[in-house]
Amino acid sequence: MLVLKLDKKIQWNWFLVFLPVWTFDTILLLMLIVKMAGRCKPGFDPRNGAENLKKRVWYLVAILLKLAFCLTLCAKLEGLMEIWLSFVCIPLWTLLIGAMVELGYSVFHFRRD
């Protein structure tokens, strides 16, 4: 749909063009919320719970940053907001920096057993 919109073959709203992205992100967000809510059940085994929870919170923040970027990009492309493209990309840059930090942590993290 994105290619059709960029080639001016269709005149759809940008929010509609990004509908597959919204659908995928909604499914991911719901799955993550269900997994995090599963930790609240009585009888949950908290082995390695702190690390697992930190990772899931990071995933939640990453999905929300991606959604913020997509929403501001669509609003900019539709003309709903007059904002610099640099400000539109701030959530994306934050997401990429966070992903690099997490990658560096997972590669260079040495466990002391």
Protein Blocks (a to p, Z undefined) as FASTA:
>chain_A
ZZmmmnomaccdfklmmmmmmmmmmmmmmmmmmmmmmmmpghiafehklmmmmmmmmmmm
mmmmmmmmmmmmmmmmnopaccdfklmmmmmmmmmmmmmmmmmmmmmpccdZZ
